[in-house]
Amino acid sequence: MIQASLNDTKRIEGISPLFAKAFEYVKNTDFSKMEDGRHDIEGDNLYANIQTLNGKNIQDASIEIHKKYIDIQIPLLGVEQIGWKPTCDLLEEASPYNEEEDIAFYIDKPTSVCRIYPGQFVIFFPEDGHAPGIGEGMIRKIVLKVKI
């Protein structure tokens, strides 16, 4: 997991050419005019999901994992908290891995929680179980999906 400011992406962009394209897209797009849903950047290799949701309590947040994609999550409106627990420590599967949707859910509770503000981002690798959507009120966010 990586958490940082959108002003400090240069070092992280070097991890993958798709990271550079993802951050360029974020920095040059007016999301206020975009509808929720999937927006292709480079087809299935890199795309953005824009989501608007009501924040939930930590008790109601499910840990999820992905095997084919890295998540870059960026709040646009509201403060989001995201729980974290290493994938290797997850024990209780709530639903088995769905290969088509690249997701599995776990009953486990997070071992830590990070708070993400607009202008910041967090990156979750397959090794990072994460429980998004924790917060109060409405949260609008971008989830960039970067194919591994």
N, CA, C and O atoms as a DFTB+ gen file, in Angstrom:
592 C
 N C O
     1  1       0.842      -1.174       0.000
     2  2       0.000       0.000       0.000
     3  2       0.887       1.235       0.000
     4  3       1.909       1.288       0.683
     5  1       0.480       2.214      -0.769
     6  2       1.162       3.506      -0.813
     7  2       0.110       4.581      -0.623
     8  3      -0.943       4.536      -1.259
     9  1       0.380       5.547       0.244
    10  2      -0.498       6.707       0.403
    11  2       0.355       7.949       0.220
    12  3       1.429       8.064       0.810
    13  1      -0.125       8.888      -0.605
    14  2       0.649      10.102      -0.867
    15  2      -0.258      11.188      -1.424
    16  3      -1.461      10.999      -1.600
    17  1       0.363      12.338      -1.697
    18  2      -0.326      13.478      -2.286
    19  2      -0.241      13.404      -3.806
    20  3       0.739      12.898      -4.353
    21  1      -1.256      13.902      -4.479
    22  2      -1.210      13.980      -5.938
    23  2      -0.109      14.916      -6.419
    24  3       0.252      14.885      -7.596
    25  1       0.428      15.744      -5.534
    26  2       1.548      16.609      -5.890
    27  2       2.870      15.852      -5.910
    28  3       3.873      16.375      -6.395
    29  1       2.883      14.628      -5.390
    30  2       4.115      13.848      -5.265
    31  2       4.007      12.502      -5.971
    32  3       4.194      11.458      -5.346
    33  1       3.709      12.518      -7.258
    34  2       3.513      11.253      -7.973
    35  2       4.721      10.829      -8.802
    36  3       4.763       9.688      -9.263
    37  1       5.691      11.692      -9.006
    38  2       6.793      11.408      -9.940
    39  2       7.497      10.091      -9.637
    40  3       7.682       9.278     -10.543
    41  1       7.888       9.862      -8.403
    42  2       8.602       8.634      -8.051
    43  2       7.710       7.410      -8.279
    44  3       8.188       6.372      -8.736
    45  1       6.441       7.526      -7.968
    46  2       5.509       6.422      -8.095
    47  2       5.210       6.129      -9.562
    48  3       4.982       4.977      -9.929
    49  1       5.210       7.159     -10.401
    50  2       4.964       6.966     -11.832
    51  2       5.998       6.041     -12.462
    52  3       5.723       5.416     -13.486
    53  1       7.181       5.946     -11.864
    54  2       8.236       5.083     -12.379
    55  2       7.993       3.604     -12.141
    56  3       8.681       2.770     -12.728
    57  1       7.035       3.259     -11.299
    58  2       6.739       1.849     -11.015
    59  2       6.218       1.150     -12.267
    60  3       6.542      -0.012     -12.514
    61  1       5.414       1.857     -13.053
    62  2       4.806       1.276     -14.250
    63  2       4.452       2.397     -15.220
    64  3       4.015       3.466     -14.795
    65  1       4.638       2.163     -16.526
    66  2       4.200       3.175     -17.498
    67  2       2.709       3.482     -17.373
    68  3       2.273       4.593     -17.677
    69  1       1.929       2.496     -16.926
    70  2       0.496       2.737     -16.743
    71  2       0.230       3.670     -15.565
    72  3      -0.763       4.398     -15.570
    73  1       1.100       3.661     -14.556
    74  2       0.940       4.598     -13.445
    75  2       1.112       6.028     -13.953
    76  3       0.346       6.916     -13.579
    77  1       2.103       6.251     -14.793
    78  2       2.323       7.592     -15.343
    79  2       1.092       8.051     -16.117
    80  3       0.663       9.197     -15.977
    81  1       0.523       7.167     -16.929
    82  2      -0.679       7.519     -17.694
    83  2      -1.869       7.763     -16.774
    84  3      -2.676       8.659     -17.021
    85  1      -1.976       6.966     -15.716
    86  2      -3.083       7.130     -14.770
    87  2      -3.028       8.501     -14.098
    88  3      -4.037       9.202     -14.032
    89  1      -1.859       8.880     -13.602
    90  2      -1.751      10.169     -12.915
    91  2      -1.879      11.341     -13.883
    92  3      -2.414      12.387     -13.514
    93  1      -1.401      11.184     -15.105
    94  2      -1.591      12.229     -16.111
    95  2      -3.086      12.424     -16.370
    96  3      -3.561      13.556     -16.464
    97  1      -3.815      11.332     -16.485
    98  2      -5.261      11.382     -16.692
    99  2      -5.948      12.117     -15.536
   100  3      -6.783      12.993     -15.761
   101  1      -5.595      11.759     -14.312
   102  2      -6.211      12.374     -13.129
   103  2      -5.937      13.872     -13.101
   104  3      -6.834      14.662     -12.805
   105  1      -4.719      14.264     -13.402
   106  2      -4.327      15.671     -13.302
   107  2      -4.894      16.529     -14.432
   108  3      -4.918      17.755     -14.324
   109  1      -5.353      15.893     -15.517
   110  2      -5.832      16.644     -16.680
   111  2      -7.306      16.423     -16.998
   112  3      -7.753      16.725     -18.105
   113  1      -8.062      15.901     -16.041
   114  2      -9.476      15.606     -16.282
   115  2     -10.346      16.349     -15.288
   116  3     -10.043      16.403     -14.096
   117  1     -11.434      16.924     -15.792
   118  2     -12.425      17.583     -14.937
   119  2     -13.502      16.557     -14.592
   120  3     -14.418      16.322     -15.379
   121  1     -13.388      15.953     -13.419
   122  2     -14.304      14.889     -13.016
   123  2     -15.673      15.414     -12.601
   124  3     -16.620      14.636     -12.481
   125  1     -15.791      16.718     -12.382
   126  2     -17.083      17.275     -11.965
   127  2     -18.139      17.131     -13.066
   128  3     -19.337      17.163     -12.785
   129  1     -17.703      16.975     -14.301
   130  2     -18.627      16.865     -15.426
   131  2     -18.829      15.412     -15.875
   132  3     -19.527      15.155     -16.857
   133  1     -18.224      14.476     -15.161
   134  2     -18.303      13.071     -15.579
   135  2     -19.298      12.305     -14.725
   136  3     -19.424      12.534     -13.522
   137  1     -19.999      11.392     -15.379
   138  2     -20.958      10.549     -14.673
   139  2     -20.241       9.386     -14.002
   140  3     -19.131       9.013     -14.381
   141  1     -20.904       8.824     -12.994
   142  2     -20.387       7.627     -12.355
   143  2     -20.308       6.501     -13.381
   144  3     -21.054       6.480     -14.360
   145  1     -19.399       5.576     -13.142
   146  2     -19.257       4.420     -14.017
   147  2     -17.851       4.307     -14.567
   148  3     -16.943       5.038     -14.173
   149  1     -17.697       3.376     -15.483
   150  2     -16.396       3.080     -16.072
   151  2     -16.077       4.058     -17.192
   152  3     -16.928       4.401     -18.013
   153  1     -14.812       4.500     -17.196
   154  2     -14.294       5.387     -18.235
   155  2     -12.955       4.815     -18.685
   156  3     -11.986       4.817     -17.925
   157  1     -12.904       4.327     -19.918
   158  2     -11.684       3.712     -20.428
   159  2     -10.608       4.754     -20.686
   160  3     -10.874       5.838     -21.204
   161  1      -9.391       4.397     -20.312
   162  2      -8.215       5.208     -20.616
   163  2      -7.378       4.453     -21.644
   164  3      -6.999       5.004     -22.678
   165  1      -7.094       3.178     -21.347
   166  2      -6.429       2.262     -22.282
   167  2      -7.124       0.903     -22.223
   168  3      -6.500      -0.119     -21.939
   169  1      -8.415       0.914     -22.495
   170  2      -9.198      -0.327     -22.496
   171  2      -9.119      -1.053     -21.168
   172  3      -9.226      -0.435     -20.109
   173  1      -8.934      -2.361     -21.223
   174  2      -8.869      -3.152     -20.000
   175  2      -7.544      -3.016     -19.265
   176  3      -7.423      -3.472     -18.128
   177  1      -6.552      -2.399     -19.891
   178  2      -5.257      -2.217     -19.214
   179  2      -5.282      -1.105     -18.175
   180  3      -4.582      -1.176     -17.165
   181  1      -6.086      -0.083     -18.424
   182  2      -6.174       1.057     -17.513
   183  2      -7.514       1.737     -17.715
   184  3      -7.832       2.207     -18.807
   185  1      -8.298       1.782     -16.642
   186  2      -9.577       2.481     -16.724
   187  2      -9.919       3.069     -15.358
   188  3      -9.345       2.698     -14.334
   189  1     -10.869       3.992     -15.378
   190  2     -11.302       4.663     -14.153
   191  2     -12.753       4.302     -13.873
   192  3     -13.592       4.304     -14.774
   193  1     -13.035       3.997     -12.627
   194  2     -14.408       3.848     -12.155
   195  2     -14.696       5.044     -11.262
   196  3     -14.025       5.243     -10.250
   197  1     -15.681       5.831     -11.630
   198  2     -16.095       6.949     -10.782
   199  2     -17.296       6.470      -9.984
   200  3     -18.245       5.910     -10.534
   201  1     -17.239       6.700      -8.680
   202  2     -18.267       6.192      -7.780
   203  2     -18.734       7.292      -6.842
   204  3     -17.935       8.102      -6.372
   205  1     -20.025       7.317      -6.575
   206  2     -20.593       8.161      -5.526
   207  2     -21.296       7.223      -4.560
   208  3     -22.129       6.413      -4.968
   209  1     -20.963       7.330      -3.287
   210  2     -21.522       6.415      -2.296
   211  2     -21.709       7.130      -0.973
   212  3     -21.101       8.169      -0.718
   213  1     -22.558       6.556      -0.135
   214  2     -22.703       7.041       1.225
   215  2     -21.710       6.290       2.091
   216  3     -21.619       5.064       2.029
   217  1     -20.966       7.033       2.900
   218  2     -19.987       6.407       3.775
   219  2     -20.648       5.433       4.731
   220  3     -21.810       5.595       5.103
   221  1     -19.887       4.413       5.123
   222  2     -20.405       3.395       6.036
   223  2     -19.509       3.280       7.252
   224  3     -18.385       3.783       7.260
   225  1     -20.011       2.615       8.275
   226  2     -19.238       2.352       9.484
   227  2     -18.185       1.286       9.191
   228  3     -18.347       0.468       8.286
   229  1     -17.135       1.309       9.950
   230  2     -16.073       0.325       9.763
   231  2     -16.592      -1.104       9.944
   232  3     -16.100      -2.032       9.302
   233  1     -17.577      -1.277      10.812
   234  2     -18.139      -2.610      11.049
   235  2     -18.848      -3.155       9.807
   236  3     -18.962      -4.368       9.633
   237  1     -19.320      -2.256       8.951
   238  2     -20.072      -2.662       7.768
   239  2     -19.199      -2.770       6.506
   240  3     -19.682      -3.154       5.441
   241  1     -17.929      -2.433       6.638
   242  2     -17.033      -2.443       5.479
   243  2     -16.415      -3.829       5.308
   244  3     -15.873      -4.397       6.257
   245  1     -16.500      -4.364       4.098
   246  2     -15.922      -5.668       3.787
   247  2     -14.547      -5.504       3.161
   248  3     -14.327      -4.613       2.340
   249  1     -13.636      -6.363       3.554
   250  2     -12.312      -6.366       2.929
   251  2     -12.429      -7.056       1.569
   252  3     -13.054      -8.109       1.441
   253  1     -11.820      -6.445       0.570
   254  2     -11.794      -7.006      -0.771
   255  2     -10.357      -7.154      -1.244
   256  3      -9.455      -6.465      -0.768
   257  1     -10.161      -8.059      -2.185
   258  2      -8.851      -8.225      -2.813
   259  2      -9.027      -8.326      -4.316
   260  3     -10.106      -8.659      -4.807
   261  1      -7.959      -8.036      -5.039
   262  2      -7.919      -8.163      -6.492
   263  2      -6.630      -8.892      -6.865
   264  3      -5.610      -8.726      -6.198
   265  1      -6.670      -9.684      -7.908
   266  2      -5.489     -10.416      -8.351
   267  2      -4.926      -9.902      -9.674
   268  3      -3.730     -10.037      -9.931
   269  1      -5.776      -9.316     -10.513
   270  2      -5.353      -8.891     -11.850
   271  2      -5.085      -7.393     -11.965
   272  3      -4.450      -6.939     -12.918
   273  1      -5.573      -6.629     -10.987
   274  2      -5.467      -5.176     -11.070
   275  2      -4.932      -4.584      -9.776
   276  3      -5.126      -5.130      -8.690
   277  1      -4.257      -3.458      -9.920
   278  2      -3.855      -2.601      -8.817
   279  2      -4.874      -1.476      -8.763
   280  3      -5.249      -0.931      -9.801
   281  1      -5.325      -1.122      -7.570
   282  2      -6.250       0.004      -7.388
   283  2      -5.481       1.264      -7.011
   284  3      -4.628       1.242      -6.123
   285  1      -5.788       2.355      -7.692
   286  2      -5.383       3.691      -7.240
   287  2      -6.681       4.394      -6.884
   288  3      -7.494       4.680      -7.763
   289  1      -6.882       4.677      -5.599
   290  2      -8.142       5.264      -5.145
   291  2      -7.911       6.716      -4.730
   292  3      -6.983       7.033      -3.986
   293  1      -8.791       7.590      -5.238
   294  2      -8.638       9.035      -5.043
   295  2      -9.996       9.640      -4.700
   296  3     -10.902       9.609      -5.533
   297  1     -10.163      10.189      -3.493
   298  2     -11.434      10.869      -3.206
   299  2     -11.509      12.216      -3.928
   300  3     -10.535      12.966      -3.981
   301  1     -12.670      12.497      -4.471
   302  2     -12.933      13.794      -5.101
   303  2     -13.720      14.697      -4.169
   304  3     -13.523      15.912      -4.154
   305  1     -14.618      14.093      -3.386
   306  2     -15.486      14.826      -2.476
   307  2     -15.653      13.996      -1.215
   308  3     -15.978      12.810      -1.283
   309  1     -15.432      14.609      -0.083
   310  2     -15.549      13.899       1.184
   311  2     -14.233      13.264       1.586
   312  3     -13.302      13.156       0.788
   313  1     -14.177      12.853       2.827
   314  2     -13.001      12.182       3.371
   315  2     -13.343      10.709       3.505
   316  3     -14.343      10.348       4.124
   317  1     -12.515       9.871       2.927
   318  2     -12.755       8.435       2.977
   319  2     -11.709       7.767       3.855
   320  3     -10.525       8.101       3.808
   321  1     -12.166       6.837       4.638
   322  2     -11.261       5.975       5.380
   323  2     -11.307       4.606       4.707
   324  3     -12.364       4.148       4.272
   325  1     -10.149       3.964       4.631
   326  2     -10.066       2.655       4.003
   327  2      -9.295       1.732       4.943
   328  3      -8.153       2.010       5.309
   329  1      -9.931       0.642       5.322
   330  2      -9.276      -0.348       6.161
   331  2      -8.287      -1.164       5.354
   332  3      -8.411      -1.287       4.136
   333  1      -7.288      -1.730       6.055
   334  2      -6.244      -2.507       5.385
   335  2      -5.858      -3.712       6.225
   336  3      -5.797      -3.641       7.453
   337  1      -5.602      -4.805       5.550
   338  2      -5.038      -6.004       6.181
   339  2      -4.303      -6.767       5.087
   340  3      -4.826      -6.906       3.981
   341  1      -3.090      -7.269       5.372
   342  2      -2.360      -7.990       4.335
   343  2      -3.157      -9.186       3.817
   344  3      -3.754      -9.931       4.594
   345  1      -3.159      -9.355       2.514
   346  2      -3.883     -10.466       1.904
   347  2      -3.445     -11.806       2.491
   348  3      -4.272     -12.697       2.685
   349  1      -2.158     -11.953       2.774
   350  2      -1.656     -13.233       3.297
   351  2      -2.197     -13.547       4.688
   352  3      -2.127     -14.696       5.124
   353  1      -2.732     -12.557       5.392
   354  2      -3.289     -12.765       6.731
   355  2      -4.807     -12.936       6.744
   356  3      -5.390     -13.178       7.801
   357  1      -5.448     -12.812       5.586
   358  2      -6.904     -12.946       5.521
   359  2      -7.295     -14.406       5.694
   360  3      -6.696     -15.294       5.086
   361  1      -8.311     -14.652       6.533
   362  2      -8.681     -16.013       6.893
   363  2     -10.075     -16.433       6.455
   364  3     -10.266     -17.547       5.966
   365  1     -11.055     -15.541       6.629
   366  2     -12.456     -15.929       6.418
   367  2     -13.023     -15.314       5.152
   368  3     -13.364     -14.132       5.124
   369  1     -13.121     -16.109       4.117
   370  2     -13.659     -15.653       2.849
   371  2     -15.180     -15.531       2.953
   372  3     -15.859     -16.468       3.373
   373  1     -15.701     -14.374       2.569
   374  2     -17.158     -14.173       2.563
   375  2     -17.746     -14.629       1.231
   376  3     -18.839     -15.194       1.184
   377  1     -17.014     -14.378       0.157
   378  2     -17.416     -14.873      -1.159
   379  2     -16.152     -15.223      -1.922
   380  3     -15.161     -14.497      -1.844
   381  1     -16.172     -16.326      -2.658
   382  2     -14.961     -16.762      -3.356
   383  2     -14.558     -15.779      -4.448
   384  3     -15.353     -14.952      -4.895
   385  1     -13.319     -15.893      -4.855
   386  2     -12.782     -15.031      -5.903
   387  2     -13.583     -15.196      -7.189
   388  3     -13.786     -16.308      -7.676
   389  1     -14.037     -14.055      -7.731
   390  2     -14.755     -14.003      -8.999
   391  2     -13.751     -13.516     -10.046
   392  3     -13.410     -12.334     -10.091
   393  1     -13.287     -14.440     -10.881
   394  2     -12.244     -14.103     -11.854
   395  2     -12.698     -13.042     -12.845
   396  3     -11.919     -12.161     -13.208
   397  1     -13.944     -13.116     -13.286
   398  2     -14.455     -12.152     -14.264
   399  2     -14.463     -10.729     -13.697
   400  3     -14.115      -9.779     -14.398
   401  1     -14.855     -10.585     -12.440
   402  2     -14.900      -9.264     -11.809
   403  2     -13.633      -8.941     -11.022
   404  3     -13.496      -7.837     -10.495
   405  1     -12.707      -9.894     -10.938
   406  2     -11.437      -9.729     -10.230
   407  2     -11.642      -9.239      -8.799
   408  3     -11.092      -8.213      -8.396
   409  1     -12.441      -9.987      -8.038
   410  2     -12.688      -9.571      -6.659
   411  2     -13.096     -10.762      -5.797
   412  3     -13.789     -11.673      -6.249
   413  1     -12.652     -10.730      -4.560
   414  2     -13.117     -11.646      -3.513
   415  2     -13.325     -10.801      -2.271
   416  3     -12.643      -9.795      -2.076
   417  1     -14.268     -11.210      -1.429
   418  2     -14.559     -10.490      -0.193
   419  2     -14.245     -11.383       1.000
   420  3     -14.358     -12.608       0.940
   421  1     -13.848     -10.724       2.086
   422  2     -13.478     -11.430       3.314
   423  2     -14.235     -10.874       4.507
   424  3     -14.601      -9.699       4.530
   425  1     -14.467     -11.722       5.491
   426  2     -15.150     -11.351       6.727
   427  2     -14.185     -10.678       7.700
   428  3     -14.613      -9.917       8.567
   429  1     -12.898     -10.948       7.565
   430  2     -11.880     -10.380       8.453
   431  2     -12.073      -8.872       8.634
   432  3     -12.646      -8.199       7.777
   433  1     -11.598      -8.372       9.732
   434  2     -11.630      -6.927       9.990
   435  2     -10.250      -6.338       9.729
   436  3      -9.246      -7.028       9.906
   437  1     -10.181      -5.084       9.316
   438  2      -8.888      -4.451       9.034
   439  2      -7.998      -4.386      10.279
   440  3      -8.485      -4.300      11.406
   441  1      -6.690      -4.429      10.049
   442  2      -5.738      -4.249      11.145
   443  2      -5.305      -2.791      11.267
   444  3      -4.750      -2.392      12.291
   445  1      -5.554      -1.992      10.227
   446  2      -5.302      -0.551      10.302
   447  2      -6.254       0.165       9.351
   448  3      -6.860      -0.452       8.474
   449  1      -6.375       1.474       9.538
   450  2      -7.266       2.293       8.723
   451  2      -6.518       3.564       8.336
   452  3      -5.907       4.214       9.185
   453  1      -6.566       3.917       7.054
   454  2      -5.969       5.187       6.619
   455  2      -7.093       6.142       6.223
   456  3      -8.170       5.722       5.801
   457  1      -6.819       7.408       6.366
   458  2      -7.787       8.462       6.017
   459  2      -7.249       9.187       4.790
   460  3      -6.107       9.646       4.776
   461  1      -8.095       9.283       3.751
   462  2      -7.687       9.868       2.476
   463  2      -8.544      11.101       2.196
   464  3      -9.773      11.049       2.239
   465  1      -7.871      12.197       1.912
   466  2      -8.541      13.466       1.624
   467  2      -8.453      13.771       0.127
   468  3      -7.562      13.258      -0.549
   469  1      -9.359      14.593      -0.398
   470  2      -9.196      15.041      -1.780
   471  2      -7.798      15.639      -1.963
   472  3      -7.305      16.373      -1.106
   473  1      -7.179      15.314      -3.081
   474  2      -5.803      15.740      -3.333
   475  2      -4.784      14.689      -2.909
   476  3      -3.583      14.869      -3.111
   477  1      -5.258      13.599      -2.325
   478  2      -4.395      12.487      -1.940
   479  2      -4.851      11.238      -2.681
   480  3      -5.917      11.218      -3.298
   481  1      -4.035      10.207      -2.611
   482  2      -4.402       8.928      -3.207
   483  2      -3.815       7.803      -2.378
   484  3      -2.918       8.003      -1.559
   485  1      -4.349       6.618      -2.615
   486  2      -3.814       5.406      -2.001
   487  2      -3.777       4.333      -3.088
   488  3      -4.682       4.238      -3.917
   489  1      -2.720       3.531      -3.067
   490  2      -2.561       2.445      -4.030
   491  2      -2.616       1.127      -3.275
   492  3      -1.922       0.930      -2.278
   493  1      -3.460       0.227      -3.775
   494  2      -3.570      -1.113      -3.202
   495  2      -3.129      -2.138      -4.235
   496  3      -3.681      -2.213      -5.333
   497  1      -2.133      -2.920      -3.868
   498  2      -1.617      -4.005      -4.694
   499  2      -2.365      -5.292      -4.323
   500  3      -3.103      -5.298      -3.338
   501  1      -2.194      -6.380      -5.082
   502  2      -2.857      -7.634      -4.715
   503  2      -2.521      -8.108      -3.295
   504  3      -3.291      -8.863      -2.701
   505  1      -1.405      -7.682      -2.760
   506  2      -1.012      -8.052      -1.401
   507  2      -1.764      -7.273      -0.321
   508  3      -1.594      -7.534       0.870
   509  1      -2.591      -6.321      -0.741
   510  2      -3.275      -5.415       0.184
   511  2      -4.781      -5.663       0.193
   512  3      -5.490      -5.210      -0.705
   513  1      -5.265      -6.372       1.192
   514  2      -6.703      -6.443       1.392
   515  2      -7.174      -5.068       1.847
   516  3      -6.529      -4.449       2.693
   517  1      -8.269      -4.586       1.312
   518  2      -8.717      -3.238       1.665
   519  2     -10.237      -3.180       1.782
   520  3     -10.970      -3.845       1.050
   521  1     -10.680      -2.357       2.734
   522  2     -12.103      -2.173       3.019
   523  2     -12.451      -0.704       2.761
   524  3     -12.342       0.119       3.670
   525  1     -12.869      -0.365       1.534
   526  2     -13.143       1.033       1.181
   527  2     -14.518       1.508       1.633
   528  3     -15.346       0.732       2.108
   529  1     -14.732       2.822       1.468
   530  2     -16.056       3.398       1.674
   531  2     -16.416       3.736       3.102
   532  3     -17.584       3.984       3.402
   533  1     -15.438       3.750       3.989
   534  2     -15.708       4.090       5.382
   535  2     -15.701       5.611       5.505
   536  3     -14.770       6.270       5.042
   537  1     -16.724       6.160       6.120
   538  2     -16.773       7.607       6.292
   539  2     -18.175       8.064       6.605
   540  3     -19.087       7.262       6.800
   541  1     -18.327       9.389       6.650
   542  2     -19.621       9.997       6.941
   543  2     -20.088      10.789       5.736
   544  3     -19.300      11.478       5.088
   545  1     -21.370      10.688       5.442
   546  2     -21.933      11.462       4.346
   547  2     -21.541      10.908       2.993
   548  3     -21.099       9.766       2.866
   549  1     -21.715      11.746       1.987
   550  2     -21.448      11.334       0.616
   551  2     -19.955      11.370       0.315
   552  3     -19.246      12.292       0.717
   553  1     -19.495      10.353      -0.396
   554  2     -18.114      10.274      -0.861
   555  2     -18.167      10.070      -2.366
   556  3     -18.848       9.169      -2.856
   557  1     -17.453      10.901      -3.084
   558  2     -17.306      10.711      -4.535
   559  2     -15.829      10.451      -4.775
   560  3     -14.972      11.174      -4.267
   561  1     -15.536       9.412      -5.555
   562  2     -14.149       8.999      -5.707
   563  2     -13.880       8.426      -7.082
   564  3     -14.797       8.097      -7.835
   565  1     -12.599       8.316      -7.390
   566  2     -12.124       7.640      -8.587
   567  2     -11.369       6.409      -8.136
   568  3     -10.557       6.478      -7.213
   569  1     -11.627       5.287      -8.774
   570  2     -10.808       4.099      -8.589
   571  2     -10.206       3.786      -9.952
   572  3     -10.897       3.345     -10.870
   573  1      -8.911       4.023     -10.062
   574  2      -8.203       3.669     -11.288
   575  2      -7.790       2.211     -11.188
   576  3      -7.217       1.791     -10.182
   577  1      -8.077       1.442     -12.223
   578  2      -7.735       0.024     -12.268
   579  2      -6.565      -0.133     -13.230
   580  3      -6.685       0.142     -14.423
   581  1      -5.423      -0.581     -12.689
   582  2      -4.196      -0.734     -13.454
   583  2      -3.896      -2.220     -13.575
   584  3      -3.651      -2.896     -12.576
   585  1      -3.917      -2.725     -14.803
   586  2      -3.686      -4.157     -15.031
   587  2      -2.228      -4.501     -14.716
   588  3      -1.299      -3.763     -15.044
   589  1      -2.078      -5.637     -14.076
   590  2      -0.733      -6.101     -13.717
   591  2      -0.132      -6.812     -14.915
   592  3       1.000      -7.289     -14.846
